[in-house]
Amino acid sequence: MILAMVRHGETDYNKQRLIQGRIDNVLNENGKNQAHTLGTYLKENNETFDVLMTSPMLRAKETAQILGSHLNMTITSEHVAFIERDFGPFEGKSVAETLPFITKHDFKTKGYEDNEALLKRLSDAVNDLYKTHQGKKVLLVVHAHVIKSLLILADFEKYDYITHYVGNSSIVYFDVKPDQISVLNQIDL
């Protein structure tokens, strides 16, 4: 299965560099434009997908709808397993001040979905997706820490939650096989 994961377009929280997590914000005008730019890019490059899926969060669904309008696709399904990390008590806080310590490999605190739990959730979700979409090309709109988790699952030595940037409306292509994820390409427009 080829899995093309798109990070949703920009929200006001992204613009203000605040941790968003499970706060269900919508796209701002720039975020809508980013999604249109990516949709145009995919169409102009003759990208085709078998299915269009999304996280159930508003910012992801809105991005998916915009992409679908360019690709003549409708959202096939929403997958709660691909929802953003639960940042718990850190949601709404400054990214610059908070992420460097909360994303350390062994950081744990009540209400926060730690790295181990997040990686397990997404490993299971991708394996389940593979079982139902083997041999397909899936376009899935999600969130930064969801994509970063797949990058980490593909290569723990190369990727982490802090130093590798996945911008709004970036797309990362993965080759997914049973219990194996490989990074094919990342496109940042």
N, C-alpha and C positions, 0 to 999 in steps of 0.2 A: 504494500500500500504506500502510495505517495501521499504524505500529509503536508499540506501547505497551511501553515498557521500564520494568521494575520493578527497583529495587535490592533485593537480598536483605535479609532481616531481620537484626537485630543479632546479632553474635557477641561472645564475651568480648573479643576483640581490639578490636572497635569500641568496646565499653564502656570499655576501658582506653586508648583513643586510640593504638593501635599500628598501624603499617602492616602490612597483612595480605597483599596481593598474591596470590601463588600458594600460600601456606600454606593447606591445605585444612581450615579450621575449620568446625564445625557451628554451627547457631543456638543461642543461649542461650534461656532461657524467655521473656525479653522479646521476642526476635526471633521466636519462634513466635507470641506474642500479636500482634505487629505484623503478621505475615503473615495471621493470622486476621482482624484488624481490616480490613486492605485487602481481603481476600476478601469479607467481609461488605459493605463499602462498594460493591464492584463489583457484587455480586449485588443489593443493594438499589437500585442505580442502573441496573439492567437492562443492564449492560455485557455484550456478547457478543463473542466472538473466534472466529475460524476455526481457529486453532491455538495451542497452548501449547508454548513452547520454553524451553530453559534453557541456561545455561553448564553445563559438566560439573562444576563445583565443588560440593561438598556443601552449602554454605550456600545456593547458588542453587537446587539441585535440591530441597532441603527446602522452601524458600519456594514454589517452583513447585508442589510436591505439595500444600501447604496451600491455595494459591490454587485449584488444580484441584478440591480437595474442595468448595469453595464454589461453583464455577462448573460443576460436573459435567463436568469435562474431565480428560483424562489428558495427560501430557507426550508430545508428538508426536515430539520429537527433542532431542538435546543438540548444541550447536554449539561446538566448541573455539575457533573464531575469535572468540567473544565472551567468552573467559576474561578474567580481570582482568589488568591491566598486570603485567608481570614487574618487580618492584621490586628484584630481585637482592639485592645486599648491604645494602639498606635495609629489607628485610622484618624485622619484629619491633621496629623502632626507633620512637621517638616521632613521631607525626604532626606535632605542633606544631614540633618542632625540625628535622624533616627535609624535609617537603613544600615549604616556602617556597623552598628552594634547588634541590631536585632537579626540580621541575616548571617551572623557568624554561625559556623557549622553546628555548634552544640547549644545555641541560645534557646532557652525554653522559658515561658512564663504563661500564667493562666490566661486563657482566651486568645492566645496567639497560635496560629498553625505553624509549628516549627518545621524546619527543613526536612527532617526525617518523615514527618507525617505528610507534608506536601509532595515530596518525591514519591512516596508510596501511593498516594491517591492518584497521581498522574501516571505513574507506571501502570497501575491497574486499569485506569481509564483508557490509555493508549492500547494496551493489550486487548481490552474488550472491544474497542473500536476496530482493531485489526480483524478480530474474529468475524465481525459483521460486514466489513468492507475490504476484505482481502482482494488484491488485484485492482482496486479502485484508486482514483485520484480525488482526495477529499480536501475541500477548502473549508477551514474552520477558523472562525473569528473568536479570539480570546483576549488574554491579558498578559502583561509583561512577565509576571512571575510564573505563569503557566508555560510560556514559551521558554523562559530561562530554565525552568525545571527540565524540560525536554532536552535542552542543550546540555545541561549537567548530566542527565541520564545517558546522553550520547557520549560525552567525554568529560568526566569529572575533573581531569587534570587541566583541561583547557578553559572551561567555563565556570562562572560563579554568578551569584546574584548581584554583585556590585560592579565589577569591572567591564562586563560585556553589556553593551547598550543595545536595546531593542526599542527603536523609536516608534512613535504613534504611526500607524498604518504601514509599518514594516511587515515584510512577509519572509518567513523562514520555511524552507522546504526540507522535509525529513523523509528518509526511506525507512519504513517501519516493517520489521519482520518479527516473528514470534520472539519476545524478550530481547529484541535488539533494535536500537534506534541509531541511525546515522544521519549526520547533517549533510545536506546536499548543497545548499546555497542560502544566502541571506540577501534580500534586496531592500535597501533603504532609499526611498525617493525623497 
